[in-house]
Amino acid sequence: MVDAFVLHKRRTKVGYYVRALSLKKKAPQWKVQFVSYKKTDFHRAEAVKPKKEWDVDKDRWRSLGFHKSMTTVEARCRARQLNSQLFIKRQEERIRKIETKRIETLKRHQAVLPEEFVAEFEVRFVRSRDSDTDAGKRRRTRAFSLWQAAQRMIAAVGVEPSDWFYHTLDINDYFHQRKYSVRYIHSTLKMANLWGFFICRKMGRPFLPIPIPRGYERQRLIQAYYEKERKSRQPSRPLAPELLKSRYRNLNRGNYHWLLLSVWFGLRPQEVDNLRDDKMWSVEKLGNGRRVLWVFQTKIIALPIEDRWKPIPILFSEQEFAVRILKEKSFKRPIMKTMRKHFGKGIDLYAGRKGFADLMLAKGHSLENISVWMGHSTLERTWKSYKDRRRYHLNY
């Protein structure tokens, strides 16, 4: 018989548990306990999955439906029934809270975001004409995400758009409290100002846009962003060739080859997967005997097809070996569980690309060339997102 609480604890953090007392001679040969996995019920617990147990007094057994003449199996059946009732009760409370919160949020939104105007605004400024294509869906998703962030800000501030300019500090305090990045704040303000212009034009009111935070306010927001506790996905740490080589005997051959392609060519995970298609890459031999690997970038959508190819010179023996892997197609993307097992937390499938810039700089190549090999449109992108600021390279 499966334990009553084992089946239930996956659904809720508290419940009744019947513990068998096989050494006890008198009936009942069991006792009732109340078990809690809630963090509020214990402090400073060192166990991986801490829990707290209370013995239920026998005076309460009758009110709970237990009696001494029950067998252990019957008592556990009753415990499962009580746990199911607890689960349903907590689920109903949760649904009521969600519904209450939804109604309150809807009322706050309707006070500053009239439903009819919101629908027209989304049609005009948020939805794209090519929303049925993959590129259109990506742009639409990003636009809707920013629009939702702008709506939350507008509802939280609770001020008419025509008065936003006079409440700039209150809006900055809102962003400071939520510890958003400056880049995300700029994007959100851009969408909010678009709404402010739209609704003020409808109402015949003047509108001054919310200014972008500068000076002290900008520094304050940056400081708050870097001080917040990181719970969301963070950029991967770089994967150095030495570290990859040290895991050669532990990794699956296909996984090792996949990571080697990423490390020595600086490719995105999707680009490595695309190399299984011969139409996505080619090797060109130059007049001086050098070879160049051309890789098609499916992520780039703003350029003509012929301009989406990026060149990566084949300069090192590891890259020559990587070309042989390409021809044999002997590579397979590792799962994240494999990455964590062999490299620890903080290194994901972007780790090879993350370390490519510093790897090539250490080999004596310029950042301008590396930026081209990585397929970046600007040198700033390579420097800002892929160069490790704590590493320096001296070339004599």
C-alpha positions in Angstrom: 0.0 0.0 0.0 1.4 3.4 -1.0 1.6 5.8 1.9 -1.2 8.3 2.1 1.0 11.3 2.2 3.4 10.2 -0.4 0.8 10.6 -3.1 -0.5 13.8 -1.7 2.6 15.8 -0.9 3.3 16.4 -4.6 0.1 18.5 -4.7 0.2 20.4 -1.4 2.8 21.3 1.3 0.7 20.0 4.3 -1.3 16.9 5.1 -2.1 14.0 7.4 0.1 11.0 7.6 -0.5 7.6 9.3 2.7 6.1 10.7 2.7 2.3 11.4 3.8 1.2 14.9 4.6 -2.5 14.2 6.3 -3.0 17.6 3.3 -1.8 19.6 1.3 -4.7 21.1 -2.0 -3.0 21.8 -4.4 -1.6 19.2 -4.2 0.8 17.4 -0.8 -0.1 15.9 -0.5 3.3 14.2 -0.6 7.0 15.0 -1.8 10.0 13.1 0.7 12.9 12.3 0.3 16.2 10.6 3.3 16.8 8.2 4.3 20.2 6.8 6.8 21.1 4.1 6.0 24.8 4.3 9.1 27.0 4.9 7.2 29.1 7.4 6.9 26.1 9.8 10.7 25.6 10.3 13.7 27.8 10.3 17.4 27.1 9.6 16.8 23.6 8.6 19.9 21.9 7.1 18.0 19.0 5.3 17.7 19.1 1.5 13.9 18.7 1.8 13.1 19.8 5.4 9.7 18.9 6.9 8.0 19.2 10.3 5.8 16.6 11.9 3.2 16.9 14.7 1.5 14.0 16.4 -2.3 14.5 16.3 -3.8 14.1 19.8 -6.1 11.1 20.2 -8.9 13.4 21.5 -9.1 14.8 17.9 -9.2 11.5 16.1 -13.0 11.2 16.3 -13.6 14.6 14.8 -11.2 13.7 12.0 -12.8 10.4 11.3 -10.3 8.1 12.9 -11.1 5.5 15.6 -9.0 3.0 17.5 -10.5 -0.1 16.0 -9.2 0.9 12.5 -6.5 -1.1 10.9 -3.4 0.6 9.5 -4.8 0.3 6.0 -8.1 1.8 6.9 -6.5 4.7 8.8 -4.3 5.5 5.8 -7.4 5.4 3.5 -9.0 8.0 5.8 -5.8 10.1 5.7 -5.9 10.1 1.9 -9.5 11.3 2.0 -8.7 14.1 4.4 -5.7 15.2 2.3 -7.8 15.3 -0.8 -10.3 17.5 1.0 -7.5 19.8 2.2 -6.2 20.0 -1.4 -9.6 20.9 -2.8 -10.1 23.5 0.0 -6.7 25.1 -0.7 -7.3 25.0 -4.4 -10.6 26.9 -4.0 -8.9 29.5 -1.8 -6.2 30.0 -4.4 -8.7 30.3 -7.2 -10.7 32.9 -5.1 -7.5 34.9 -4.5 -6.5 34.8 -8.1 -10.0 35.9 -9.2 -10.1 38.7 -6.6 -6.7 39.9 -7.7 -7.7 39.7 -11.4 -10.9 41.8 -10.7 -8.9 44.4 -8.8 -6.2 44.6 -11.5 -8.9 44.9 -14.2 -10.5 47.8 -12.3 -7.2 49.6 -11.9 -6.4 49.1 -15.6 -9.8 50.3 -16.8 -9.4 53.5 -14.7 -6.3 54.5 -16.8 -6.5 52.1 -19.7 -10.0 52.2 -21.3 -10.6 48.9 -23.0 -11.8 50.2 -26.3 -8.8 52.5 -26.7 -6.4 49.7 -25.7 -7.8 47.4 -28.5 -7.3 50.1 -31.1 -3.8 50.9 -29.8 -2.8 47.3 -30.1 -4.1 47.0 -33.6 -2.2 50.2 -34.7 1.1 49.9 -32.8 1.6 46.5 -31.3 0.5 43.9 -33.8 2.6 43.6 -37.0 1.3 43.1 -40.5 3.3 39.9 -40.9 2.2 38.3 -37.7 1.6 35.0 -39.3 5.3 34.6 -40.2 8.0 33.4 -37.8 9.7 36.8 -37.9 6.4 38.5 -37.3 5.6 36.3 -34.4 8.9 37.1 -32.7 8.4 40.8 -33.1 4.8 40.6 -31.9 5.8 38.6 -28.8 8.5 41.2 -28.0 6.1 44.1 -28.6 3.3 42.6 -26.5 5.8 41.9 -23.7 6.8 45.5 -23.6 3.2 46.7 -23.9 2.3 44.5 -20.9 5.2 46.0 -18.9 4.1 49.5 -19.9 0.5 48.7 -18.8 1.7 47.5 -15.4 3.7 50.7 -15.0 0.7 52.9 -16.0 -1.7 51.1 -13.6 0.8 51.3 -10.7 1.5 55.0 -11.1 -2.3 55.7 -11.6 -1.7 59.1 -13.2 -3.3 60.5 -16.4 -0.8 60.5 -19.3 -1.0 64.3 -19.6 0.5 64.6 -16.1 3.2 62.0 -16.5 5.9 64.6 -17.0 5.2 66.1 -13.6 5.5 62.6 -12.0 8.8 61.6 -13.6 10.4 60.9 -10.2 7.4 58.7 -9.1 7.8 56.7 -12.3 11.6 56.3 -11.7 10.8 55.1 -8.2 8.6 52.5 -9.7 11.4 51.1 -11.8 13.9 51.4 -8.9 11.6 49.3 -6.7 11.4 46.6 -9.4 15.1 46.7 -10.2 14.7 46.6 -13.9 17.7 47.1 -16.2 18.2 50.4 -17.9 17.7 48.9 -21.3 14.4 47.4 -20.3 13.3 50.7 -18.8 14.1 52.5 -22.0 12.0 50.1 -24.0 9.1 50.2 -21.6 9.1 54.0 -21.5 9.2 54.1 -25.3 6.0 52.0 -25.4 4.4 54.0 -22.6 5.1 57.3 -24.3 3.6 55.9 -27.5 0.4 55.1 -25.5 0.5 58.5 -23.8 0.7 60.3 -27.2 -2.1 58.1 -28.6 -4.6 58.5 -25.7 -3.9 62.3 -25.3 -4.5 62.8 -29.0 -7.8 61.0 -28.5 -8.8 63.1 -25.6 -7.5 66.4 -27.0 -5.0 66.9 -24.2 -1.4 68.1 -24.3 1.3 65.4 -23.8 4.9 65.6 -22.7 6.8 62.3 -22.9 8.4 60.8 -19.9 12.2 61.6 -20.2 14.7 58.9 -20.2 16.5 58.7 -16.8 19.9 60.4 -16.9 22.6 61.5 -14.4 21.9 60.6 -10.8 18.6 58.9 -11.6 20.2 56.6 -14.2 23.0 55.7 -11.8 20.5 54.9 -9.1 18.5 52.5 -11.4 21.7 50.8 -12.5 22.8 50.3 -8.9 19.5 48.8 -8.0 19.6 46.4 -11.0 23.0 45.1 -10.1 22.1 44.7 -6.4 19.0 42.6 -6.9 18.9 38.9 -6.2 19.3 37.0 -9.5 16.6 34.4 -10.0 16.1 34.6 -13.7 18.3 33.1 -16.3 21.8 34.7 -16.4 24.3 34.9 -19.2 26.4 31.8 -19.5 30.0 31.7 -18.2 32.5 31.0 -21.0 33.7 27.5 -21.8 37.5 27.4 -22.3 39.1 24.8 -24.6 41.1 23.5 -21.7 38.0 22.8 -19.6 36.3 21.1 -22.5 39.4 19.0 -23.2 39.5 17.9 -19.5 36.0 16.4 -19.9 36.8 14.4 -23.0 36.6 11.0 -21.3 33.4 11.8 -19.5 31.3 13.3 -22.2 29.4 11.4 -24.9 31.4 11.6 -28.2 28.6 13.5 -30.0 28.1 16.0 -27.2 31.9 16.6 -27.1 32.0 17.3 -30.8 29.0 19.6 -30.6 30.7 21.7 -27.9 34.0 21.7 -29.8 32.2 23.3 -32.8 30.7 25.9 -30.6 34.0 26.7 -28.8 36.3 26.9 -31.9 33.8 28.6 -34.3 31.9 30.7 -31.8 28.5 29.5 -33.1 25.1 29.9 -31.6 23.4 26.7 -30.4 20.9 26.8 -33.3 23.7 27.4 -35.8 25.5 24.3 -34.6 22.3 22.2 -35.0 21.8 23.7 -38.5 25.2 22.4 -39.6 23.6 19.0 -40.1 22.1 20.6 -43.3 24.7 20.9 -46.0 22.9 23.9 -47.3 23.7 25.8 -44.1 27.5 25.8 -44.5 30.3 25.6 -47.0 34.1 25.7 -47.0 35.9 28.0 -49.4 39.6 27.8 -50.3 41.3 31.1 -50.9 44.1 31.9 -53.2 46.7 31.9 -50.4 45.8 28.3 -49.4 43.7 29.4 -46.4 40.2 28.0 -46.0 37.1 29.8 -44.7 34.0 28.3 -43.2 30.8 30.1 -44.3 27.8 29.6 -42.0 24.2 30.8 -42.7 22.7 32.8 -39.8 19.0 31.9 -39.5 18.7 34.4 -36.6 19.4 37.4 -38.8 16.2 38.5 -40.5 16.7 42.1 -41.4 19.2 41.4 -44.2 18.9 39.9 -47.6 19.6 36.1 -47.8 23.0 36.6 -49.5 24.1 38.9 -46.6 23.2 36.4 -43.9 26.4 34.3 -44.4 29.3 34.9 -42.0 32.9 33.9 -42.6 35.1 32.1 -40.1 38.7 31.5 -41.1 40.1 28.0 -40.4 43.4 28.8 -38.7 44.0 26.2 -36.1 44.3 22.4 -35.9 41.3 22.3 -33.7 39.3 24.0 -36.3 40.6 21.6 -39.0 39.4 18.8 -36.8 36.0 20.5 -36.3 35.6 20.6 -40.2 36.0 16.9 -40.3 33.3 16.6 -37.6 31.0 18.7 -39.8 31.6 16.4 -42.8 31.0 13.3 -40.7 28.0 14.9 -38.9 29.2 13.2 -35.7 27.8 15.8 -33.3 24.8 16.0 -31.1 23.4 18.8 -28.9 23.9 18.0 -25.1 21.0 18.4 -22.8 21.2 20.9 -19.9 21.4 18.1 -17.3 24.6 16.9 -19.0 26.0 20.4 -19.0 25.4 20.8 -15.3 26.7 17.4 -14.5 30.1 17.9 -16.2 30.6 21.7 -16.0 28.5 22.8 -13.0 26.0 25.6 -12.8 26.4 28.8 -14.9 27.6 27.1 -18.1 25.0 26.5 -20.7 24.9 25.8 -24.5 26.0 29.4 -25.2 29.2 28.8 -23.2 31.4 28.1 -26.3 30.3 31.2 -28.1 30.7 33.2 -24.9 34.4 32.4 -24.7 35.1 32.7 -28.4 36.0 36.4 -28.4 38.6 36.0 -25.6 39.9 32.8 -27.2 40.7 34.6 -30.5 42.1 37.7 -28.8 44.5 35.4 -26.9 45.5 34.0 -30.3 46.5 37.5 -31.4 43.5 38.5 -33.6 41.8 41.9 -33.5 38.3 42.5 -32.0 37.1 43.9 -35.4 37.8 40.6 -37.2 36.3 38.6 -34.3 33.1 40.6 -34.5 32.8 39.7 -38.2 33.4 36.0 -37.5 30.7 36.0 -34.8 28.2 37.6 -37.1 27.7 40.8 -35.2 26.5 44.0 -36.9 28.5 46.3 -34.6 31.8 46.1 -32.7 30.0 47.3 -29.6 27.8 44.2 -29.5 31.0 42.0 -29.4 32.7 44.2 -26.7 29.6 44.6 -24.5 28.2 41.1 -24.5 31.1 38.7 -25.2 34.3 40.3 -24.1 35.3 39.3 -20.5 36.2 42.6 -18.9 38.4 40.8 -16.3 40.7 39.3 -18.9 43.4 41.1 -20.8 45.6 40.0 -23.6 49.2 41.2 -24.2 50.5 40.6 -27.7 54.3 41.4 -28.1 
